Amino acid sequence: MMKHILFLLLLTLPAFSSYTGELVVQVEKVWRIESPNTIKDMTLNGTFLALNGFQEAIQMDVTEGAIFEEDGDEIKVVYHADEFSGVTNITATALVRTSYFFSSPSDPPYSEKSLNSSGLVSYNDQIKSAALSAISGSTKELEAVASLTDWVHEYVKYDLAYWGSPAPANETYLSRGGVCVGYAHLFIAMARAAGFETRFVSGYAFAEEWQPHAWAEVKIDGIWIPVDPTFREFGALDARHIASSYSNDQSGVYDSLVAMGNGFKFNSTVSVRTQETRPFPQQIFAHTVLSDDVLKVVIYNPTQEYVTPTYNLRFPDYILPEETRIIVIPPGDSLEFFYDLDTSELDEGYSHTVPYTLSFQGLLLNDQLVIIKEGEAQEKPASKSSSPCAPAAAILVALLICAVAYKVRR
């Protein structure tokens, strides 16, 4: 008896163009089986879709003679033939709806502990030390996992040279390079070193096009919560994630074909086609206040559950470096962040319009600040495209009686 297995290599590029809240896609997977000789007692066992609270199969269909079979938290495709020769295709299709609109009713206290880990996600003393350092000061579990996700995203540099590598967590930690598999393996190893139960997720994600992808899930208060360190998302993932299987690590992700005989082979192809998309519902709210070059950002969660959005604030680099991180907002509560804006490169005696973007899942705020730089305006040569601007002492009056030329540094 021979057994062939087909491992799935995962790639996905690390950039979403925008966040999708709900998605309907058609997933089609085709297994092609070839054998020039007659083989006997052939059984195909193929991965297809995972079962979880974030996606549902609206309808499914499979080639006659094959069946869908639930195996734990997975739906697999099984095909059996007493004898087989030649070429055949086994095709499974499903209409799938996904929504990672996550919120948690609780955030348990975190206490330092560790779990055993094996295979490609085993950890050493260095990884354990890094994990405990990353979550140092965290008193709650959601906060600790958010910190671990941020840490792995920042620590590992996306590098296509690692595509096809098994990417053990220990090697990813040393090299600091990898694709989605390396990010997921290192996160799982660190999370287990910190005491969190985890599992490896393989599937597909959209980044310019649909591609194979890997992420993780972590169990908090009895609930499996998705974590994608490649895209820096925790809980509230972009809906363009289709989970196909669960395992300890990537080595457990494969299709198998078992038969009596030799010379047979098989492969599989997957296509995902988007049918419908909807944006994230606005779950949280934000506003900004500028006072003496200090920007205050206030984020409010009016819901009765914890939310974990990926927060991003972007200004021109000369005003403020970009900030991106996962935040945890308690129910009915708010967070405040303060930023000292660097206005040293803005000319004195002028009013400057500075654009910025504040975003997280469900909210995109494109706005601008008007910063009046105190001081004496320097004389500018007249031109057809510009007009003199009043000195700082007369700006408030000038705004009422004439058009003021705004100077914007880009």
Sequence and secondary structure as in RCSB ss.txt:
>XXXX:A:sequence
MMKHILFLLLLTLPAFSSYTGELVVQVEKVWRIESPNTIKDMTLNGTFLALNGFQEAIQMDVTEGAIFEEDGDEI
KVVYHADEFSGVTNITATALVRTSYFFSSPSDPPYSEKSLNSSGLVSYNDQIKSAALSAISGSTKELEAVASLTD
WVHEYVKYDLAYWGSPAPANETYLSRGGVCVGYAHLFIAMARAAGFETRFVSGYAFAEEWQPHAWAEVKIDGIWI
PVDPTFREFGALDARHIASSYSNDQSGVYDSLVAMGNGFKFNSTVSVRTQETRPFPQQIFAHTVLSDDVLKVVIY
NPTQEYVTPTYNLRFPDYILPEETRIIVIPPGDSLEFFYDLDTSELDEGYSHTVPYTLSFQGLLLNDQLVIIKEG
EAQEKPASKSSSPCAPAAAILVALLICAVAYKVRR
>XXXX:A:secstr
 EEEEEE      S  SS  SEEEEEEEEEEEEEEEEEEEEEEEEEEEEE BTTEEEEEEEE TTEEEEEETTEE
EEEEEEEEEEEEEEEEEEEEEEE     BS   B         GGG   HHHHHHHHHHTTT  BHHHHHHHHHH
HHHHHSEE GGGTT    HHHHHHH EE HHHHHHHHHHHHHHTT  EEEEEEEEESSSEEEEEEEEEEETTEEE
EEETTTTEESS  S EEEEEEESSGGG EEEEEEESSS EEEEEEEEEEEEEE      EEEEEEETTEEEEEEE
E SSSBB  EEEEE  TTT   EEEE  B TTEEEEEEEE   TTS TTEEEEEEEEEEETTEEEEEEEEEEE S
       BTTB     GGGHHHHHHHS        
